[in-house]
């Protein structure tokens, strides 16, 4: 069986390959194909991935190509993790938003909107190729904004596509870690949209353990909930997706990001450029230990300042720059999005069913959403497919926010399809973090100009 990673030149490719090879026998894997349009980056990551495979003693072939047709032909599963416009495009997204006093973040608000305009056409083209060359294959999309891109895929008629995000299942993992039980023993009820979801219940041995855990300050402080005040968490009585920070602390988030000398995108540009330069100076085949140490240290540095302005335990960018991650790194960065995709593949390929939150068409699961709305919801995955679990009614505060964001998503997908800037104005105006026609119009016009090579001409 062949598995393809589109975006295989990305810096997380070796982590993806490591996780995949651990499950190779269970999913009957013969080949991992890395595909990327950036040949030089792809060549470096292919070397690292092959090094990983050699050290694991794996017989799985690691191949690489810049030809999407060759990558897709004959594959059973495709994971898409691309960044159209590169890291520099992210910087444009952030800086343009911040210049107008709104959130500059790559998946939420105007930044996520700008990324969607670039991501959607590219992913739809890959989906078209999959239909042509591998019509029975499944696509697992991690390209951000993952839920919005999944909505565009569904609207375009691609039914074997699902949006994946490791953040959707953080409550399940947090509960399992705290109670020291296997993740598979925790059953959560997740509902909402990508990066806008809540976990209402968490069952272990038939008992909902979440109410007691949310009363425990130590549990909150050691989980992703630490970005919120305990009082707020208890007011909701649910596990909050960490990206809700940008809505519940909106003005603080903008002020904190504006207060940093560099945006997150500018930080990532520097980290990735240094990593590629350092690896370029190493003969990876002759100095494998040095290459892997350099690679993992860069990932440690990257992770150190993730949402640092919301995490009391995180260093700021300057502090992180002066830490020695080469001596601290463990090489264990977790499975991330790879774990979600691989869990689904394993469920498809074996007799075991899987309980997991995914971005899929609602199909009646959440009462306030349309059947064809892509939502983030708990599902059962088995050999027969993906089955959303019923959630029913949700609280008004969550419903109103979900419906507002989904209206923004519908209009954004339509704007990307028609290249109509007036629809784009309406889309961004509908977003709760913008809520202004004049600001939406200015943002859209500046984004279309900045990203013209990737979004084309709009009327």
Secondary structure, 3 states (H helix, E strand, C coil): CEEEEECCCCCCHHHHHHHHHHCCCCCCCCEEEEECCCHHHHHHHHHHHHHHHHHCCCCCEEEEECCHHHHHCCCCEEEECCCCCHHHHHHHHHHHHHHCCCCCCCCCCHHHHHHHHHHHHHHHHHHHHHHHHCCCCEEEECCCCHHHHHHHHHHCCCCCEEECCHHHHHHHHHHHHHHCCCHHHEEEEEEEECCEEEEEEEEECCEECHHHHHCCHHHHHCCHHHHCCHHHHHHHCCEECHHHHHHHCHHHHHHHHHHCCCCHHHHHHHHHHHHHHHHHCCCCCCCHHHHHHHHHHHHHHHHHCCCCCCCCCCCCHHHHHCCCHHHHCCCCCCCHHHHHHHHHHHHHHCCCCEEEEEEEECCCCECCCCCCCEEEEEEEEECCEEEECCCECCCHHHHHHHHHHHHHHHHHHHHHHHCCHHHHHHHHHHCCCCCCHHHHHHHHHHHHHHCHHHHCCCC
